[in-house]
């Protein structure tokens, strides 16, 4: 976790909230046990914050929410099926009193403004400092929206498509006609990682199929017509 950073307010207006419960009740859902443990320990040591439960996968997250009804949910955006974004949308409809604070890796940047426009309350990267993590929890519990200062937005055409180097590499290989197994071998990744990456691409490009995803990618300049895809801008990375 970083020692610097900060938040900038989003354009979303704070919702009207009257807090009558102290401490702030927080649930944490993260696929990475080390990140989960670190966040839980740091927040549990904060007098005005109580960690009421944790989970490492989506199914357990839904049960946790139903049982604990937390004030704030710190949610890993990169959860596998159902995705973190799908869980976030379920929280918005089923548990509207719970403020969702999304967390993702710095290299997995989405468009924070689009996410907050859905009704989510915050966007952090895992490099957030302890002080900023605490501040974010307090802010969203009070009805404010926060974005970690390290989050970046890149405009492509009229839409915001923020793809990681890995996602760009997978997209390029998909355009060249390679299957999941071939992509896994080419990028030195597991087949599960490739499948998750394709799922994130479909979500980001709002596509229902690989064909539609490629069509949208080509339309906004994410594919190189001369090469039939994108050369990998990344070296081999572990899954």
Phi, psi and omega per residue, in radians:
X1 nan 2.386 -3.071
X2 -1.293 2.902 3.124
X3 -1.902 0.069 3.106
X4 -2.400 3.065 -3.127
X5 2.453 -2.324 3.129
X6 2.385 3.130 -3.118
X7 -2.184 2.648 2.957
X8 -2.196 2.450 -3.110
X9 -1.195 2.505 3.041
X10 -1.463 3.076 3.121
X11 -1.362 -0.167 -3.140
X12 -1.177 2.494 3.133
X13 -1.478 2.468 3.111
X14 -1.055 2.451 3.064
X15 -1.447 2.758 -3.132
X16 -1.432 2.028 -3.094
X17 -2.329 2.346 3.045
X18 -1.968 1.952 -3.105
X19 -1.540 2.154 3.091
X20 -2.112 0.200 3.130
X21 -2.200 2.274 3.045
X22 -2.335 2.336 0.088
X23 -1.389 3.074 3.066
X24 -1.247 2.207 -3.094
X25 -1.569 2.103 -3.017
X26 -2.129 2.355 2.979
X27 -1.982 2.541 -3.091
X28 -2.195 2.255 3.096
X29 -2.214 2.013 -3.137
X30 -2.604 2.353 -3.120
X31 -1.204 -0.443 -3.105
X32 -1.578 1.968 -3.082
X33 -1.008 -0.645 -3.106
X34 -1.169 -0.751 3.103
X35 -1.123 -0.741 3.135
X36 -1.043 -0.836 -3.118
X37 -1.122 -0.722 -3.123
X38 -1.124 -0.835 3.117
X39 -1.055 -0.772 -3.096
X40 -1.106 -0.781 -3.111
X41 -1.139 -0.771 -3.106
X42 -1.135 -0.731 -3.123
X43 -1.299 -0.583 -3.124
X44 -1.157 -0.412 3.131
X45 -1.463 -0.004 -3.136
X46 -1.646 2.123 -3.005
X47 -0.994 -0.634 -3.069
X48 -1.664 0.235 3.118
X49 -2.275 2.331 3.094
X50 -2.154 2.185 3.077
X51 -1.473 1.974 -3.037
X52 -1.694 -0.060 3.100
X53 2.977 2.734 3.111
X54 -2.395 2.770 3.100
X55 -2.666 2.680 -3.130
X56 -1.976 -0.011 3.111
X57 -2.580 2.891 -2.963
X58 -1.111 -0.737 -3.102
X59 -1.068 -0.770 3.126
X60 -1.170 -0.525 3.140
X61 -1.099 -0.754 -3.124
X62 -1.135 -0.676 3.098
X63 -1.157 -0.761 3.133
X64 -1.030 -0.769 -3.136
X65 -1.109 -0.742 -3.129
X66 -1.116 -0.695 -3.069
X67 -1.372 -0.674 -2.983
X68 -1.776 -0.441 -3.114
X69 0.825 1.037 -3.063
X70 -1.203 2.800 3.043
X71 -1.288 -0.663 -3.097
X72 -2.326 2.371 3.028
X73 -1.986 2.054 3.011
X74 -1.577 2.018 -2.917
X75 -2.173 2.238 3.057
X76 -1.218 2.014 -3.108
X77 -1.181 -0.406 -3.055
X78 -1.681 0.363 3.053
X79 -1.005 2.507 3.052
X80 -1.304 -3.035 -3.024
X81 -0.931 2.282 -0.263
X82 -1.152 2.531 -2.999
X83 -1.146 2.873 3.081
X84 -1.035 -0.640 3.129
X85 -1.177 -0.643 3.101
X86 -1.133 -0.724 3.085
X87 -1.092 -0.743 3.139
X88 -1.049 -0.744 3.131
X89 -1.149 -0.636 3.102
X90 -1.132 -0.662 3.116
X91 -1.117 -0.714 -3.124
X92 -1.036 -0.640 -3.094
X93 -1.584 -0.651 -3.039
X94 -1.642 -0.464 -3.112
X95 -2.366 1.124 -3.037
X96 -1.094 -0.339 3.133
X97 -1.383 -0.204 3.137
X98 -1.576 2.145 3.095
X99 -1.440 2.240 -3.101
X100 -1.691 2.176 3.119
X101 -2.011 1.834 -3.072
X102 -1.399 2.506 3.091
X103 -2.287 2.367 3.107
X104 -2.617 2.936 3.113
X105 -1.234 2.615 3.123
X106 -0.985 -0.613 -3.130
X107 -1.392 -0.029 -3.123
X108 -1.930 0.695 -3.010
X109 -1.137 2.219 2.949
X110 -1.736 -3.109 3.028
X111 -1.509 1.814 -3.078
X112 -1.011 -0.617 -3.094
X113 -1.143 -0.666 3.119
X114 -1.159 -0.686 -3.141
X115 -1.152 -0.755 3.127
X116 -1.211 -0.467 3.104
X117 -1.146 -0.384 3.100
X118 -1.299 -0.286 -3.095
X119 2.017 -0.021 3.079
X120 -1.281 2.693 -2.946
X121 -1.796 -0.295 -3.102
X122 -2.794 2.734 -3.126
X123 -2.410 2.075 -3.135
X124 -2.188 2.752 2.905
X125 -1.864 2.835 -3.083
X126 -1.218 -0.097 3.078
X127 -1.529 0.069 -3.126
X128 -1.038 2.471 3.121
X129 -1.343 2.864 3.130
X130 -1.046 -0.805 -3.124
X131 -1.071 -0.695 -3.124
X132 -1.260 -0.573 3.078
X133 -1.105 -0.811 3.103
X134 -1.072 -0.757 -3.133
X135 -1.100 -0.661 -3.140
X136 -1.137 -0.765 3.126
X137 -1.058 -0.802 -3.138
X138 -1.132 -0.682 -3.092
X139 -1.159 -0.837 -3.098
X140 -1.236 -0.533 3.084
X141 -1.150 -0.508 3.135
X142 -1.533 -0.004 3.071
X143 1.756 0.116 3.137
X144 -1.622 2.890 3.069
X145 -2.009 2.403 -3.094
X146 -2.302 2.603 3.063
X147 -2.311 2.248 3.107
X148 -1.092 2.367 -3.010
X149 -1.094 -0.381 -3.118
X150 -1.395 -0.213 -3.140
X151 -1.187 2.332 -3.108
X152 -2.057 2.700 3.125
X153 -2.172 2.251 3.116
X154 -2.094 2.128 -3.134
X155 -1.537 2.323 3.066
X156 -2.229 1.849 -3.078
X157 1.192 -2.366 -3.135
X158 -1.677 -0.030 -3.131
X159 -2.055 2.876 3.084
X160 -1.899 1.847 3.102
X161 -2.031 1.809 -3.120
X162 -1.767 1.850 -3.094
X163 -1.934 2.416 3.051
X164 -1.313 2.836 3.061
X165 -0.954 -0.682 3.130
X166 -1.131 -0.751 3.132
X167 -1.128 -0.657 3.102
X168 -1.140 -0.691 3.123
X169 -1.128 -0.781 3.123
X170 -1.114 -0.723 3.125
X171 -1.065 -0.740 3.137
X172 -1.123 -0.735 3.126
X173 -1.196 -0.622 3.082
X174 -1.092 -0.720 3.128
X175 -1.122 -0.449 3.119
X176 -1.492 0.026 3.056
X177 1.585 0.195 -3.123
X178 -1.392 2.516 3.098
X179 -1.509 3.075 -3.084
X180 -1.023 -0.764 -3.114
X181 -1.144 -0.721 3.126
X182 -1.124 -0.721 3.119
X183 -1.135 -0.681 3.136
X184 -1.072 -0.744 3.127
X185 -1.174 -0.789 -3.086
X186 -1.093 -0.640 -3.068
X187 -1.766 0.046 3.137
X188 1.024 0.767 3.129
X189 -2.134 2.896 3.055
X190 -1.386 2.727 3.100
X191 -1.072 -0.622 3.122
X192 -1.097 -0.697 3.120
X193 -1.136 -0.699 3.100
X194 -1.091 -0.778 -3.124
X195 -1.108 -0.699 3.112
X196 -1.163 -0.691 3.127
X197 -1.108 -0.720 3.098
X198 -1.117 -0.646 3.095
X199 -1.118 -0.723 3.110
X200 -1.150 -0.657 3.113
X201 -1.114 -0.745 3.116
X202 -1.090 -0.686 3.124
X203 -1.160 -0.825 -3.094
X204 -1.125 -0.636 -3.119
X205 -1.635 0.068 3.132
X206 0.908 0.843 -3.091
X207 -1.995 2.479 3.142
X208 -1.604 -0.218 -3.109
X209 -2.595 2.899 3.106
X210 -1.127 -0.636 3.134
X211 -1.114 -0.779 3.115
X212 -1.152 -0.643 3.121
X213 -1.079 -0.780 3.130
X214 -1.168 -0.659 3.123
X215 -1.082 -0.793 3.136
X216 -1.180 -0.690 -3.140
X217 -1.088 -0.723 3.124
X218 -1.173 -0.652 -3.098
X219 -1.179 -0.457 -3.128
X220 -1.868 0.252 3.011
X221 1.436 0.323 3.135
X222 -1.474 -0.190 3.133
X223 -2.053 2.499 3.118
X224 -1.615 1.901 -3.093
X225 -1.023 -0.565 -3.096
X226 -1.212 -0.524 -3.097
X227 -1.738 -0.193 -3.086
X228 1.348 0.144 -3.130
X229 3.022 -2.764 -3.139
X230 -2.015 2.277 2.987
X231 -1.148 2.581 -3.124
X232 -1.191 2.148 3.097
X233 -1.575 0.210 -3.037
X234 -2.252 2.707 3.003
X235 -1.482 3.063 3.125
X236 -1.092 2.302 3.125
X237 -2.160 2.583 3.091
X238 -1.241 2.701 3.135
X239 -1.152 nan nan
